[in-house]
Amino acid sequence: MSSRLQEARDRLNRLGKISLGFYPTPFHKLERISEEYGVNLWIKREDFSGTTLFGGNKIRKLEYLLKDAKDQGCDTVFTYGATQSNHAMETCTAARRCGMRPVLYLGAIVEPKPDDVRANLLLDRILGAEIHILASEGRSTKDTMKANEAIFAAHREQLAKEGHKVYDIPIGGSTPRGAAGFAEAYIELLEQAADKGMTIDYLYTATGSGGTLAGLTAGKILAGDAHATTRGIIVGKKDPSTYGQGVADIANKILELTGNEPSATTDHFELYADYVGPGYEKPYREANDDIRYLARTEGIFTDPVYSGKGFHGMMDQIRKGMVPKGSTVVYLHTGGATALFSEPEIIGDLRDDL
């Protein structure tokens, strides 16, 4: 490991974390796709992060967040998301490992059927989470949560009266402390690439609440890696201009937490809002085609909400020549394949192409 990477790791380690995942996550080449398109395409398997078969990228964030929760003496964790939220499910698994009680407030962008509980929502129930379903009424998950803040505050106040202490985690765990987990992931990726004697030209990831991309950006700066181009494929309807500044702001707060000068700008990454389709948790044919393509060429599953749209965005840019032939490209697989077993409105035509 280079001295620069070791220094970056040391700075992150001073933040403190609880070991919850299995790292480093696997990193391997997609041989058939690489040959077909004339690029060197690799995948980093954050879907294999643990601790269950249903892992994903949020575990890295939760290692830092739940260490902070334990340090504060919290015994209960609140978090928020859509009904099929990967983050909410992974928070439940992490909270249970830490001996804490998970409470979920979930917005019903797609209304779950009480007699047919599926995918992440089923896992939440198996984990024994206290679940509150909120009507979205056409609003985004973020706006649904804003409209119900008084309910959350009253619940926390009631628990405090009963002697409990709540640790509050926002949508996606995208606080600077949580997003620091993906600064660590970036350093881990560079170590793996160095071991294989390769230099990364392009790094792709799906981006929703922005924490993963912010962490990668902070990691890029901490590692002094000016070569790789980081591209975020946006999976929900957002304004790329204000969204990008929000990502840079989180990255700068990570840098400050680690004792570095804030230096992240929107020039450190590229954002693409062309692959959202009809909206968050809403599938479309082209993205689903690439979910099938990856499964049928490499035997790897992605989901129609995050990782499938992110993979499709990358493949579309490779096909259009936005990635030069011979480039070394990494796709960060953020997990979420449980969505393949969710409501028909989320999976779209995936089961119809027979």
GIGI-V648925 format. One record per pair of residues at least 12 apart in sequence whose ideal C-beta (glycine too) atoms are under 7 Angstrom apart, sorted by the first residue. I is the first residue (numbers start at 0). J is the second residue. If there is no record, write none. Layout:
((I,J) (I,J))
//
This chain:
((0,190) (3,222) (3,223) (4,186) (4,189) (4,190) (4,222) (7,186) (7,221) (7,222) (8,186) (10,221) (10,257) (10,258) (11,179) (11,182) (11,183) (11,257) (14,63) (14,176) (14,179) (14,256) (14,257) (15,66) (16,62) (16,63) (16,66) (17,62) (17,65) (17,66) (17,69) (17,97) (18,62) (19,50) (19,58) (19,61) (19,62) (19,93) (19,96) (20,48) (20,49) (20,50) (20,54) (20,58) (20,59) (20,62) (21,48) (21,49) (22,187) (23,187) (23,191) (24,43) (24,44) (24,45) (24,47) (24,48) (25,44) (25,47) (26,41) (26,43) (26,191) (27,41) (27,42) (28,40) (28,41) (29,41) (29,42) (29,297) (31,296) (31,297) (32,296) (32,297) (36,317) (37,324) (37,325) (38,317) (38,322) (38,324) (38,325) (38,326) (38,328) (39,326) (39,327) (39,328) (40,328) (40,330) (41,328) (41,329) (42,330) (42,332) (43,188) (43,329) (43,331) (43,332) (44,332) (45,331) (45,332) (45,333) (45,334) (46,332) (46,334) (46,336) (50,92) (50,96) (51,92) (53,88) (53,122) (53,337) (54,334) (55,85) (55,89) (55,333) (55,334) (55,335) (56,211) (56,333) (56,334) (57,85) (57,86) (57,89) (57,172) (58,89) (58,93) (59,180) (59,181) (59,183) (59,184) (60,172) (60,177) (60,178) (60,180) (60,210) (61,89) (61,90) (61,93) (61,172) (62,180) (63,176) (63,177) (63,179) (63,180) (64,168) (64,172) (64,176) (64,177) (65,93) (65,94) (65,97) (67,176) (68,99) (68,166) (69,97) (71,164) (71,166) (72,164) (73,99) (73,164) (73,165) (73,166) (74,99) (74,100) (74,163) (74,164) (75,99) (75,100) (75,102) (75,158) (75,163) (75,164) (75,165) (76,90) (76,94) (76,99) (76,101) (76,102) (76,166) (76,168) (77,102) (77,151) (77,155) (77,165) (77,167) (77,168) (78,90) (78,103) (78,168) (79,104) (79,144) (79,169) (79,170) (80,105) (80,140) (80,170) (81,105) (81,106) (81,108) (81,140) (81,280) (82,105) (82,107) (82,109) (82,111) (82,120) (82,132) (83,118) (83,119) (83,120) (83,280) (83,338) (83,341) (83,345) (84,105) (84,119) (85,119) (85,334) (85,335) (86,171) (86,172) (87,103) (87,105) (87,119) (87,123) (88,119) (88,122) (88,123) (90,168) (91,123) (91,126) (91,128) (92,126) (95,126) (101,126) (101,128) (102,128) (102,129) (103,123) (103,128) (103,129) (103,130) (103,131) (104,131) (104,133) (104,144) (104,147) (104,151) (105,130) (105,131) (105,132) (105,133) (106,133) (106,135) (106,140) (106,143) (106,144) (107,132) (107,133) (107,134) (107,135) (108,135) (108,140) (108,279) (108,280) (109,280) (109,342) (109,344) (109,345) (111,132) (111,342) (117,340) (117,341) (117,342) (118,337) (118,338) (118,340) (118,341) (119,337) (122,337) (133,147) (140,170) (141,170) (144,170) (170,208) (171,207) (171,208) (171,210) (172,210) (173,208) (173,209) (173,210) (173,249) (175,249) (175,252) (175,253) (175,256) (176,256) (177,210) (178,210) (178,213) (178,214) (178,249) (178,253) (179,214) (179,253) (179,256) (180,214) (181,211) (181,214) (181,215) (181,218) (182,214) (182,217) (182,218) (182,221) (182,253) (183,218) (184,214) (184,218) (185,215) (185,218) (185,219) (185,222) (186,218) (186,221) (186,222) (188,329) (189,222) (189,224) (197,327) (198,226) (198,327) (199,227) (199,327) (199,329) (200,227) (200,228) (200,326) (200,327) (200,328) (201,227) (201,228) (201,230) (201,322) (201,326) (201,328) (202,215) (202,227) (202,229) (202,329) (202,331) (203,230) (203,232) (203,309) (203,313) (203,328) (203,330) (203,331) (204,231) (204,309) (204,331) (204,333) (205,232) (205,234) (205,305) (205,306) (205,308) (205,309) (205,333) (206,231) (206,232) (206,233) (206,234) (207,234) (207,235) (207,305) (209,242) (209,245) (209,246) (209,249) (210,249) (211,333) (212,231) (212,246) (212,268) (213,246) (213,249) (213,250) (213,253) (214,253) (215,229) (216,229) (216,246) (216,250) (216,263) (216,267) (216,268) (217,250) (217,253) (217,254) (217,263) (219,267) (220,254) (220,262) (220,263) (221,257) (221,259) (228,269) (229,267) (229,268) (230,269) (230,271) (231,268) (231,270) (232,271) (232,274) (232,308) (232,309) (232,312) (232,313) (233,270) (233,271) (233,272) (233,275) (234,275) (234,279) (234,304) (234,305) (234,308) (234,309) (235,275) (235,278) (235,279) (236,275) (236,278) (236,279) (237,272) (239,270) (239,272) (242,270) (243,265) (243,270) (244,265) (246,268) (247,263) (247,264) (247,265) (250,263) (251,263) (271,312) (274,286) (274,308) (274,311) (274,312) (280,304) (280,345) (282,303) (282,345) (282,346) (282,347) (283,347) (284,348) (285,311) (286,303) (286,307) (286,308) (286,311) (287,303) (287,347) (287,348) (287,349) (289,307) (289,310) (289,311) (289,314) (290,303) (290,307) (290,349) (291,352) (293,310) (300,336) (300,339) (301,332) (301,336) (302,335) (302,336) (302,338) (302,339) (303,338) (303,345) (303,346) (303,347) (303,349) (304,335) (304,338) (304,345) (305,333) (305,335) (306,332) (306,333) (306,334) (306,335) (310,330) (313,330))
//
